[in-house]
């Protein structure tokens, strides 16, 4: 790697969407930025379901290419432990499934076209003041951007991490425009199983839950679904505890999954982590331009203004959902009316979705026996609604 300058305005560890968007924004302002991706390619291993709204992508400045876009989602089917289910019509929300390997490469191209440099098979080792030690040598950098993903958090806080398995599967039971969610507190405690199509008869099937054995859980789930062939297996932890306390320390800026910026309810993060990348990149460019590192704090302020209260509500919703048992979930199902489903179908916002969870918990309507158990938490949630 002799062509590399060893001084940069910013070095980004992690070539995920948040790191690449941060690099794109820093480079756009004419600053030198190096992205180090430890994997052998940008976008791998792809441990994201790939669900995102079209409006979120356009806010991120990404017009998905034909390769990046897999299919459009028209409905979401939610299954309860007793086998009953209901469907939400999601056509209004314009949700698409993207191929993350292709999408991340697309953003890498944007970053490169703006002047960023990207190196794969290069990992971050250590940082002392301005010196970034890596597997391919040391770099001098004015700002360090840490986008190394949820594994950074796993080392610090074991109970915020859930084991997860996601397989890419060929199966006739996968419908190309329908997502499926399976709630079952015994099989997937505190979380759920999912089927996300990437086309007709092909998609991603995943399971996650508190302290589960992800391998046996996903095998069991698939066995009950019918015939299938697995063409890819990914195991990765997800973080469900929400954002870390501080995104900025001196000249280090933490972004994306490493900052806990994926949604606490579903662990989806294309939008919330991607926006963090853009906000961080813009704040870094500003700090460099004004030679004032306190401007880095703008990023944290902007992100919390946009996502903070929704994430607090999601953390609360997650607490409620992790406390109720299967019997309660089945009872809740019986209290869901066509009006509630219709309401969610017409008004739901894919990225700010706690209002739907509240509707499903029946708070606005009749209070079932289940709710006395969680009414304290629910009152907090409702008062946060505003």
C-alpha positions in Angstrom: 0.0 0.0 0.0 2.8 2.4 -0.9 0.6 4.9 -2.6 -1.2 5.9 0.6 -0.4 9.2 2.2 0.2 8.6 5.9 -1.6 11.8 7.0 -5.3 12.2 6.8 -7.9 14.7 8.0 -10.0 11.7 9.0 -9.6 7.9 9.2 -12.7 5.8 9.3 -12.6 2.3 10.8 -15.4 0.2 9.3 -16.7 0.3 5.7 -20.3 -0.1 6.6 -23.0 2.3 5.4 -22.5 4.7 8.3 -18.7 4.8 7.8 -19.0 5.2 4.0 -21.6 8.0 4.3 -19.4 9.8 6.9 -16.5 9.5 4.5 -18.6 10.7 1.6 -19.6 13.9 3.5 -16.0 14.6 4.8 -14.5 14.1 1.3 -17.2 16.2 -0.3 -15.8 19.2 1.5 -12.4 18.6 0.2 -10.8 16.9 3.2 -8.7 13.8 3.0 -10.3 10.6 4.4 -9.3 7.0 4.5 -11.8 4.2 5.1 -10.4 0.9 6.5 -12.7 -2.2 6.1 -11.4 -5.3 7.8 -13.5 -7.7 5.7 -12.4 -8.9 2.2 -15.0 -6.7 0.5 -17.3 -3.8 1.3 -20.8 -5.0 2.2 -19.8 -8.4 3.5 -20.8 -10.3 5.5 -24.2 -9.0 5.0 -26.0 -9.4 8.4 -28.8 -7.0 7.7 -32.3 -7.9 6.6 -32.2 -5.0 4.2 -35.7 -3.5 4.9 -35.8 0.3 4.4 -38.2 2.9 3.2 -37.7 4.6 -0.1 -37.9 8.0 1.7 -35.1 7.0 4.0 -32.9 6.1 1.1 -33.5 9.4 -0.6 -32.7 11.3 2.6 -29.4 9.4 2.7 -28.8 10.6 -0.8 -29.0 7.0 -2.3 -30.9 6.2 -5.4 -30.8 2.4 -5.3 -29.4 0.9 -8.5 -31.1 -2.1 -10.2 -28.5 -4.3 -8.5 -29.1 -2.9 -5.1 -32.9 -3.2 -5.2 -34.4 -6.6 -4.6 -38.1 -6.2 -4.2 -40.9 -4.0 -2.8 -42.9 -5.0 0.3 -46.7 -4.7 0.2 -47.6 -6.4 3.4 -46.3 -7.6 6.7 -47.8 -10.7 8.3 -47.5 -11.0 12.1 -47.9 -14.5 13.7 -48.8 -15.1 17.3 -47.7 -18.1 19.5 -51.1 -19.8 19.0 -50.7 -19.7 15.2 -53.1 -16.9 14.6 -51.9 -14.0 12.4 -52.9 -10.7 11.0 -51.6 -8.7 8.0 -50.7 -5.1 7.8 -50.9 -3.4 4.3 -47.6 -1.6 3.9 -48.0 -0.2 0.4 -48.3 3.4 1.6 -44.9 3.2 3.3 -43.0 2.3 0.2 -40.7 -0.2 1.9 -38.1 -2.0 -0.2 -35.7 -4.8 0.4 -32.2 -3.8 -0.6 -29.2 -6.0 -1.2 -26.8 -4.6 1.4 -23.6 -5.9 -0.4 -24.6 -3.9 -3.4 -26.0 -0.9 -1.5 -22.8 -0.5 0.5 -20.7 -0.7 -2.6 -22.9 1.9 -4.2 -22.2 4.3 -1.2 -18.5 3.3 -1.4 -18.5 4.5 -4.9 -20.1 7.8 -3.9 -17.4 8.2 -1.2 -14.6 7.4 -3.7 -16.1 9.8 -6.3 -16.0 12.6 -3.7 -12.3 11.9 -3.0 -12.3 9.3 -0.2 -9.8 6.4 -0.2 -11.0 2.9 0.7 -8.9 -0.1 1.7 -10.2 -3.6 2.4 -8.5 -6.4 4.5 -7.3 -3.6 6.7 -8.2 -3.5 10.4 -7.9 -0.9 13.1 -5.7 -1.9 16.0 -5.2 1.0 18.4 -5.3 4.8 18.7 -3.0 7.1 20.7 -3.9 10.8 20.3 -3.5 11.4 16.6 -1.9 8.2 15.6 -4.1 5.4 14.2 -2.4 2.0 14.3 -3.7 -0.5 11.8 -2.8 -3.9 10.2 -1.3 -2.1 7.2 0.7 0.6 9.1 0.2 3.7 11.1 -1.6 6.9 10.0 -1.7 10.4 11.4 -5.3 11.6 11.6 -7.0 14.7 12.9 -10.2 12.9 13.5 -10.9 9.2 14.1 -14.3 7.8 13.1 -15.2 4.5 14.8 -17.7 2.5 12.8 -16.7 -1.0 13.8 -20.2 -2.3 14.4 -22.0 -4.0 17.3 -19.1 -6.2 18.3 -17.5 -3.2 19.9 -20.4 -3.0 22.3 -20.6 -6.7 22.9 -17.2 -6.6 24.7 -18.5 -3.9 27.1 -22.1 -5.0 27.8 -23.1 -8.7 27.4 -26.7 -8.2 28.3 -27.5 -5.8 25.5 -26.5 -8.3 22.9 -28.7 -11.0 21.5 -27.4 -13.9 19.4 -28.8 -14.0 15.9 -28.8 -16.3 12.9 -29.9 -15.2 9.5 -29.9 -17.7 6.6 -30.4 -17.0 2.9 -32.9 -19.6 1.8 -34.5 -20.9 -1.3 -38.1 -22.0 -0.4 -41.4 -22.0 -2.2 -43.1 -20.5 0.9 -41.3 -17.2 0.6 -43.6 -14.6 -1.1 -41.8 -11.9 -2.9 -43.7 -8.9 -1.5 -44.5 -10.1 2.0 -42.5 -9.9 5.3 -43.3 -12.3 8.1 -42.7 -11.8 11.8 -43.2 -14.6 14.4 -43.7 -13.7 18.0 -43.1 -16.4 20.5 -41.5 -15.6 23.9 -40.5 -19.3 24.5 -38.7 -19.7 21.2 -37.5 -16.2 20.7 -37.5 -14.5 24.1 -37.5 -10.7 23.9 -37.3 -10.8 20.1 -38.9 -12.7 17.1 -38.2 -14.7 14.0 -38.5 -13.1 10.5 -38.8 -13.9 6.8 -37.7 -11.1 4.5 -38.0 -11.9 0.8 -35.4 -10.9 -1.8 -37.5 -12.3 -4.6 -40.0 -15.0 -5.3 -39.0 -18.2 -3.4 -35.8 -16.6 -2.1 -35.1 -14.5 1.0 -33.6 -14.2 4.4 -34.9 -16.1 7.4 -33.7 -15.0 10.8 -34.1 -15.6 14.5 -32.9 -13.7 17.5 -33.6 -13.7 21.2 -32.2 -13.4 24.7 -29.5 -16.1 25.3 -30.9 -18.4 22.6 -28.9 -21.0 20.8 -29.2 -19.4 17.4 -28.3 -22.5 15.4 -30.8 -24.9 16.9 -33.5 -22.2 17.1 -33.2 -21.4 13.4 -33.0 -25.0 12.4 -36.2 -25.8 14.4 -37.9 -22.8 12.9 -37.1 -23.7 9.3 -38.0 -27.4 9.9 -41.5 -26.2 10.8 -41.8 -24.0 7.8 -41.5 -26.7 5.1 -39.0 -27.6 2.4 -36.0 -25.3 1.9 -32.4 -25.0 0.8 -29.9 -22.8 2.6 -27.4 -21.0 0.4 -25.8 -18.8 3.0 -25.4 -18.6 6.8 -24.6 -15.6 8.9 -24.2 -15.4 12.7 -23.9 -12.0 14.2 -24.9 -10.4 17.5 -27.5 -7.6 17.5 -27.5 -4.8 20.0 -30.9 -3.9 21.5 -30.1 -1.4 24.2 -30.2 1.8 22.2 -27.5 4.5 21.9 -24.4 4.7 24.0 -24.0 7.7 26.4 -21.5 9.7 24.4 -20.8 9.6 20.7 -17.8 12.0 20.8 -14.6 11.8 22.9 -11.9 14.3 22.1 -11.1 13.6 18.4 -12.9 10.2 18.3 -16.4 10.1 16.8 -18.4 6.8 17.2 -21.0 6.2 14.6 -23.5 3.5 13.6 -23.9 0.1 15.3 -20.8 0.9 17.4 -22.7 3.8 18.9 -25.9 1.7 19.4 -27.8 3.5 16.7 -29.8 0.6 15.4 -33.5 0.5 16.3 -34.0 -1.2 19.7 -37.2 -2.8 18.5 -36.0 -4.5 15.3 -32.2 -3.9 15.3 -32.7 -2.3 11.8 -30.3 0.5 11.2 -29.9 1.5 7.6 -31.7 4.8 8.2 -30.7 5.7 11.8 -27.1 4.6 11.3 -26.9 6.1 7.8 -28.2 9.5 9.0 -25.6 9.3 11.8 -22.9 8.9 9.2 -24.1 11.9 7.3 -24.5 14.1 10.5 -21.0 13.0 11.8 -19.4 13.6 8.4 -20.9 17.1 8.2 -19.9 17.9 11.7 -16.4 16.6 11.2 -16.0 18.8 8.0 -17.2 21.8 10.0 -14.8 21.1 12.8 -11.9 20.8 10.4 -12.9 23.9 8.5 -13.2 26.0 11.7 -10.3 24.3 13.4 -12.6 23.8 16.3 -13.1 20.3 17.7 -16.1 21.3 19.8 -18.1 21.4 16.5 -17.9 17.6 16.5 -20.5 17.7 19.2 -23.0 19.0 16.7 -23.3 15.5 15.4 -24.5 14.1 18.7 -27.0 16.9 19.1 -28.5 16.5 15.6 -28.8 12.7 15.9 -30.5 12.9 19.3 -32.9 15.6 18.2 -34.0 13.4 15.2 -34.0 10.0 16.8 -33.7 10.3 20.6 -37.3 10.3 21.7 -38.3 7.6 19.2 -35.5 5.4 20.5 -36.5 6.0 24.1 -40.0 4.9 23.2 -38.7 1.8 21.4 -36.6 0.9 24.4 -39.7 1.1 26.6 -41.7 -0.9 24.1 -38.9 -3.5 24.1 -39.1 -3.7 27.9 -42.8 -4.3 27.8 -42.6 -6.9 25.0 -39.8 -8.7 26.8 -41.9 -9.0 30.0 -45.1 -10.5 28.6 -45.6 -14.2 28.1 -47.2 -16.1 25.2 -50.6 -16.2 26.9 -50.6 -12.4 27.1 -49.4 -12.1 23.5 -52.3 -14.4 22.4 -54.7 -12.3 24.4 -53.5 -9.1 22.8 -54.1 -10.6 19.4 -57.7 -11.2 20.3 -58.1 -7.5 21.1 -56.7 -6.2 17.7 -59.6 -4.8 15.7 -59.7 -4.3 11.9 -59.7 -0.5 12.7 -56.4 -0.8 14.5 -54.9 -2.7 11.6 -56.3 -0.3 9.1 -55.0 2.6 11.1 -51.5 1.2 11.1 -51.6 0.4 7.4 -52.5 4.0 6.5 -50.5 6.0 9.0 -47.5 3.8 9.9 -44.0 5.3 9.4 -41.5 2.5 9.0 -38.7 4.4 10.7 -40.7 5.8 13.6 -43.0 3.0 14.4 -43.6 3.0 18.1 -47.1 4.4 17.7 -48.1 1.2 15.9 -46.7 -0.9 18.8 -48.8 1.1 21.2 -51.9 0.6 19.0 -51.2 -3.1 18.9 -50.9 -3.2 22.7 -54.4 -1.8 22.7 -53.6 1.1 24.9 -55.9 3.5 23.1 -58.7 1.0 23.0 -60.0 -1.5 25.6 -57.5 -2.4 28.3 -57.2 -6.2 28.5 -56.2 -8.1 31.6 -52.7 -8.3 30.2 -52.3 -4.6 30.7 -52.6 -4.2 34.4 -49.3 -6.1 34.4 -47.6 -3.4 32.4 -49.7 -0.4 32.9 -47.0 1.6 34.7 -44.6 1.2 31.7 -47.5 1.9 29.3 -48.4 5.1 31.0 -44.9 6.3 30.6 -45.0 5.4 26.9 -48.3 7.2 26.3 -47.1 10.3 28.1 -44.0 10.2 25.9 -46.2 10.0 22.8 -46.9 13.7 22.6 
